[in-house]
Amino acid sequence: MVLVSVFTRAGTTVLFAIGPFDATLEGVDFAGQVLVRLLVLSTAIGLFGLTTDPRALVFDLERRGMSPKLGFAAVATVEAVPSMIERANVIQAAQRARGLDTEGRLIGRLRGIMPMVGPVLLSSLTEVEERSLALEVRAFGRPGRRHLLWQPGDTNTERVVRWVLVLAFLGVTTARVSGLLPRMP
């Protein structure tokens, strides 16, 4: 993204040229802005994933009126990546025990990836099928409101912090829309 922004963004100040592509100061500025935005977004997603218990997320989404199916889809997405990484590590250890070279030079590691892709995808599909069967057995698709047996704890401090953050967000948004805060580039 950064390279595309640096070399394709039109501008008046050319820093250097590589073949038919000119790197402009405006392109570097735009690339920096894009990089910071991507960093902030990925940090926010990572922080959310590290600090949020998936069960608490589903419970709170359902409590606020979201469909249990959408809540399950959100949690399944959050839990899919660590599960696939763990599965890939197990398959890599098994492939290494069978004599596959998965360490060392870059070429050897790249050659070792292809024999792992098939088993990781097949085991992921098997896990999805097992989950869907387990959900059907537990009557997940039945109509009506579900009654969950578990509730996350919510202390007074957490409620106060949550409302302070909501009010701060509304205040910053109002100040930004009304023009009190300067426009960010």
Secondary structure per residue as TSV (DSSP state, phi and psi in degrees):
chain	resnum	aa	ss	phi	psi
A	1	M	-	360.0	-41.7
A	2	V	H	-65.6	-45.3
A	3	L	H	-63.3	-41.5
A	4	V	H	-63.0	-42.3
A	5	S	H	-66.9	-41.0
A	6	V	H	-65.9	-43.8
A	7	F	H	-92.3	-12.0
A	8	T	H	-115.4	-8.0
A	9	R	S	-77.3	126.1
A	10	A	-	-70.4	142.8
A	11	G	-	-166.4	171.7
A	12	T	S	-98.1	-27.2
A	13	T	-	-97.9	103.3
A	14	V	E	-87.4	124.0
A	15	L	E	-85.3	-47.6
A	16	F	E	-161.7	167.8
A	17	A	E	-129.9	140.8
A	18	I	E	-125.2	105.2
A	19	G	T	61.7	-130.4
A	20	P	T	-82.8	-0.4
A	21	F	E	-101.4	133.2
A	22	D	E	-107.6	131.0
A	23	A	E	-92.2	115.7
A	24	T	E	-105.5	158.0
A	25	L	H	-62.9	-37.8
A	26	E	H	-65.5	-36.4
A	27	G	H	-66.3	-40.9
A	28	V	H	-64.7	-41.5
A	29	D	H	-61.9	-46.7
A	30	F	H	-64.1	-41.0
A	31	A	H	-62.2	-39.2
A	32	G	H	-63.4	-42.0
A	33	Q	H	-64.1	-43.3
A	34	V	H	-63.5	-42.4
A	35	L	H	-62.5	-42.7
A	36	V	H	-65.2	-41.3
A	37	R	H	-63.0	-43.9
A	38	L	H	-64.3	-38.8
A	39	L	H	-64.0	-44.1
A	40	V	H	-63.9	-44.1
A	41	L	H	-63.8	-46.9
A	42	S	H	-67.9	-34.6
A	43	T	H	-66.3	-41.7
A	44	A	H	-63.8	-42.8
A	45	I	H	-65.5	-42.9
A	46	G	H	-63.9	-42.8
A	47	L	H	-64.0	-40.7
A	48	F	H	-61.2	-45.5
A	49	G	H	-64.7	-34.3
A	50	L	H	-79.6	-25.3
A	51	T	H	-106.4	-7.0
A	52	T	-	-109.5	126.3
A	53	D	-	-77.2	124.9
A	54	P	H	-57.3	-37.3
A	55	R	H	-63.5	-41.9
A	56	A	H	-65.2	-37.2
A	57	L	H	-62.2	-48.6
A	58	V	H	-63.0	-44.7
A	59	F	H	-59.6	-46.0
A	60	D	H	-68.3	-37.4
A	61	L	H	-64.6	-41.7
A	62	E	H	-68.2	-37.2
A	63	R	H	-63.3	-31.7
A	64	R	T	-87.3	4.3
A	65	G	T	104.4	3.2
A	66	M	-	-75.7	148.7
A	67	S	-	-62.4	138.0
A	68	P	H	-58.7	-30.8
A	69	K	H	-66.9	-41.4
A	70	L	H	-66.8	-39.8
A	71	G	H	-60.9	-43.3
A	72	F	H	-64.1	-40.0
A	73	A	H	-62.6	-39.0
A	74	A	H	-64.3	-45.7
A	75	V	H	-68.6	-39.6
A	76	A	H	-62.0	-36.7
A	77	T	H	-67.0	-43.5
A	78	V	H	-64.7	-38.7
A	79	E	H	-84.6	-12.3
A	80	A	H	-68.2	-41.7
A	81	V	H	-65.4	-52.1
A	82	P	H	-60.9	-34.9
A	83	S	H	-64.8	-43.2
A	84	M	H	-68.3	-36.0
A	85	I	H	-65.0	-44.0
A	86	E	H	-62.7	-43.4
A	87	R	H	-63.6	-40.6
A	88	A	H	-64.2	-38.2
A	89	N	H	-64.4	-41.8
A	90	V	H	-64.4	-44.2
A	91	I	H	-67.4	-37.1
A	92	Q	H	-63.9	-41.6
A	93	A	H	-63.4	-40.2
A	94	A	H	-66.4	-41.8
A	95	Q	H	-65.2	-39.2
A	96	R	H	-64.4	-37.5
A	97	A	H	-65.7	-26.2
A	98	R	T	-86.3	0.4
A	99	G	T	101.7	7.4
A	100	L	-	-76.8	134.9
A	101	D	-	-83.0	107.7
A	102	T	-	-116.6	7.7
A	103	E	S	-129.0	173.5
A	104	G	S	97.4	-136.1
A	105	R	S	-67.9	162.1
A	106	L	H	-61.9	-40.3
A	107	I	H	-63.2	-41.6
A	108	G	H	-64.7	-39.8
A	109	R	H	-67.7	-39.8
A	110	L	H	-64.9	-39.1
A	111	R	H	-65.5	-29.3
A	112	G	H	-78.8	-12.7
A	113	I	H	-75.1	-42.4
A	114	M	H	-59.0	-43.0
A	115	P	H	-67.0	-12.1
A	116	M	H	-91.7	-25.0
A	117	V	H	-61.9	-47.9
A	118	G	H	-58.3	-53.4
A	119	P	H	-62.0	-36.0
A	120	V	H	-65.2	-45.4
A	121	L	H	-66.4	-42.9
A	122	L	H	-64.7	-41.2
A	123	S	H	-69.1	-31.4
A	124	S	H	-66.2	-43.0
A	125	L	H	-64.3	-38.4
A	126	T	H	-63.4	-41.1
A	127	E	H	-65.0	-39.2
A	128	V	H	-62.5	-42.8
A	129	E	H	-63.9	-42.0
A	130	E	H	-63.8	-40.5
A	131	R	H	-63.8	-43.3
A	132	S	H	-65.3	-38.5
A	133	L	H	-65.2	-41.7
A	134	A	H	-63.6	-38.3
A	135	L	H	-67.5	-39.8
A	136	E	H	-65.8	-39.1
A	137	V	H	-63.2	-33.3
A	138	R	T	-89.6	11.9
A	139	A	T	59.0	44.5
A	140	F	T	-66.2	-33.5
A	141	G	T	-87.4	5.0
A	142	R	-	-68.8	148.9
A	143	P	S	-75.5	161.2
A	144	G	S	101.4	171.7
A	145	R	-	-79.9	139.0
A	146	R	-	-87.7	151.3
A	147	H	-	-115.1	106.1
A	148	L	-	-82.3	145.2
A	149	L	S	-89.7	-6.7
A	150	W	-	-125.7	139.5
A	151	Q	-	-131.1	135.1
A	152	P	-	-73.1	149.1
A	153	G	-	-73.5	144.2
A	154	D	-	-139.1	101.8
A	155	T	-	-81.3	166.4
A	156	N	H	-62.8	-37.7
A	157	T	H	-61.7	-43.0
A	158	E	H	-63.1	-40.1
A	159	R	H	-64.1	-43.6
A	160	V	H	-63.6	-46.3
A	161	V	H	-61.6	-41.9
A	162	R	H	-60.9	-45.7
A	163	W	H	-69.5	-35.4
A	164	V	H	-62.7	-42.7
A	165	L	H	-65.4	-40.0
A	166	V	H	-64.1	-45.0
A	167	L	H	-65.6	-38.5
A	168	A	H	-64.2	-41.8
A	169	F	H	-61.7	-46.2
A	170	L	H	-63.6	-38.6
A	171	G	H	-64.8	-45.5
A	172	V	H	-65.4	-41.4
A	173	T	H	-63.4	-43.8
A	174	T	H	-63.8	-43.5
A	175	A	H	-64.6	-36.8
A	176	R	H	-68.7	-44.4
A	177	V	H	-68.8	-37.4
A	178	S	H	-78.4	-10.3
A	179	G	T	96.0	3.6
A	180	L	S	-69.5	-32.4
A	181	L	S	-96.0	139.6
A	182	P	-	-69.1	154.2
A	183	R	-	-72.0	132.4
A	184	M	-	-82.7	145.2
A	185	P	-	-68.8	360.0
